C-alpha cells in the first residue's frame, strides 16, 4: 500500500490546537505531514528548509537546506524565498519576497501554512475606536428598555 501511515500523537492531533502562550506570531500547518501543527515564531528570523537547524524542518528532497524565512520586526512579518524548491504562494499568488498579514495562506509544495499574528495590547489599544460619551448614553438608554 502506497498511502503513508499517519500517527495521531500529542504532536499530531486531529483537533484544533491552541496557540502558544506569550507568542505574538505563529504558523498553523494545515496541509502536510508534520509532528506539530502549531509552530511558534519566537525569534526575529524563522527558517524553513531541510537543514536540521531550521525552525520548520521539511523532509522533502525537492527543497533546499534553507528554502525560505520569516522576518518579524515591530509587528510586521515578511516572507522571503531564498532557496531552490517549489514556488512559494501567498494566498494563491506567487511571491518571492514581501509582507504577509494575519490569516495569509502560505503554500509551497505539499505544505500549506496559515500565519497568525496576535497584536500586542499596546497596538490593540491604538487600533480600538474611541468611545464617545454619546455612545455611553445610547447604551444606558438601551439597558433601561
C-alpha positions as CSV (number, residue, x, y, z in Angstrom):
1,X,0.0,0.0,0.0
2,X,1.4,3.4,-1.0
3,X,-0.5,5.5,1.5
4,X,1.5,6.9,4.3
5,X,0.7,5.8,7.9
6,X,-0.5,8.8,9.9
7,X,0.0,8.7,13.6
8,X,-2.1,10.8,16.0
9,X,0.0,11.5,19.0
10,X,0.5,14.6,21.2
11,X,2.2,16.4,18.4
12,X,-0.2,15.5,15.6
13,X,-3.8,15.8,16.8
14,X,-6.9,15.8,14.6
15,X,-8.5,18.5,16.7
16,X,-7.5,22.2,16.6
17,X,-4.5,23.0,18.8
18,X,-4.4,26.2,20.9
19,X,-1.9,28.9,20.1
20,X,1.3,29.0,22.2
21,X,1.3,31.2,25.3
22,X,3.0,34.6,25.1
23,X,3.7,34.3,21.4
24,X,2.7,37.1,19.1
25,X,3.4,35.2,15.8
26,X,2.8,31.5,15.0
27,X,2.2,29.3,12.0
28,X,-0.6,26.7,11.8
29,X,0.3,23.9,9.4
30,X,-3.0,22.9,7.6
31,X,-1.6,20.6,4.9
32,X,1.4,18.4,5.0
33,X,2.7,15.6,7.3
34,X,4.1,17.1,10.4
35,X,4.6,16.2,14.1
36,X,3.4,19.5,15.5
37,X,0.7,21.6,13.7
38,X,1.3,24.8,15.6
39,X,4.8,26.4,15.3
40,X,5.6,29.4,17.4
41,X,7.8,32.1,16.0
42,X,9.9,33.2,19.0
43,X,12.8,34.9,17.2
44,X,13.1,37.7,14.6
45,X,14.1,35.1,12.0
46,X,12.2,31.8,11.4
47,X,14.0,29.5,9.0
48,X,12.1,27.0,6.8
49,X,14.1,24.2,5.0
50,X,15.6,20.8,5.0
51,X,18.5,21.7,7.3
52,X,18.2,20.1,10.8
53,X,18.8,23.5,12.4
54,X,15.8,25.1,10.6
55,X,12.8,26.2,12.7
56,X,10.5,24.3,10.4
57,X,12.3,21.2,9.0
58,X,10.9,19.9,5.7
59,X,11.5,16.3,5.0
60,X,11.3,16.6,1.2
61,X,14.3,16.4,-1.1
62,X,12.7,18.9,-3.5
63,X,13.6,21.7,-1.1
64,X,17.0,23.2,-0.4
65,X,18.7,23.4,3.0
66,X,17.3,26.9,3.6
67,X,14.2,27.3,1.5
68,X,12.6,30.5,3.0
69,X,12.4,32.6,6.1
70,X,10.1,34.8,8.0
71,X,11.4,38.1,9.4
72,X,9.4,39.6,12.3
73,X,10.0,43.3,13.1
74,X,7.8,45.6,15.0
75,X,4.7,43.5,14.5
76,X,5.3,43.3,10.7
77,X,6.0,39.9,9.1
78,X,7.9,39.5,5.9
79,X,8.5,36.2,4.0
80,X,11.3,35.6,1.5
81,X,12.1,32.6,-0.6
82,X,15.9,32.2,-0.8
83,X,16.5,28.6,-1.9
84,X,15.6,26.0,-4.5
85,X,12.2,24.2,-4.4
86,X,8.6,24.6,-5.4
87,X,7.1,28.1,-5.9
88,X,6.1,30.0,-2.7
89,X,2.5,31.1,-3.0
90,X,0.8,33.5,-0.7
91,X,-3.0,33.4,-0.9
92,X,-2.6,31.7,-4.3
93,X,-0.2,34.4,-5.8
94,X,3.5,33.7,-6.4
95,X,5.7,35.7,-4.1
96,X,9.5,35.6,-3.7
97,X,9.6,38.3,-1.1
98,X,7.0,40.5,0.5
99,X,5.0,41.4,3.6
100,X,2.4,39.0,4.9
101,X,-0.5,39.6,7.2
102,X,-2.5,37.6,9.7
103,X,-4.6,34.9,8.1
104,X,-2.5,34.7,4.9
105,X,-2.1,31.3,3.4
106,X,1.5,30.3,2.5
107,X,1.7,27.3,0.2
108,X,4.8,25.5,-1.1
109,X,4.9,22.0,-2.5
110,X,2.7,19.7,-0.4
111,X,2.7,22.1,2.6
112,X,0.1,24.8,3.5
113,X,0.6,27.2,6.4
114,X,-1.7,29.8,7.9
115,X,0.0,32.8,9.5
116,X,-1.4,34.0,12.8
117,X,-0.4,37.3,14.4
118,X,-1.7,38.4,17.7
119,X,-1.4,42.2,18.1
120,X,0.2,43.4,21.3
121,X,-2.0,45.1,23.9
122,X,-0.5,48.5,23.2
123,X,-1.2,48.2,19.5
124,X,-4.8,46.9,20.1
125,X,-5.5,50.0,22.2
126,X,-4.3,52.2,19.4
127,X,-6.5,50.3,16.9
128,X,-9.6,50.3,19.0
129,X,-12.1,53.0,18.2
130,X,-12.6,55.7,20.8
131,X,-15.9,55.5,22.6
132,X,-17.6,58.9,23.0
133,X,-19.9,60.0,25.8
134,X,-22.8,59.8,23.2
135,X,-22.2,56.1,22.8
136,X,-22.4,55.6,26.6
137,X,-25.7,57.5,26.8
138,X,-27.2,55.4,24.0
139,X,-26.1,52.1,25.7
140,X,-27.6,53.3,29.0
141,X,-30.9,54.0,27.3
142,X,-30.8,50.6,25.7
143,X,-30.2,48.9,29.0
144,X,-33.2,50.7,30.6
145,X,-35.6,49.4,27.9
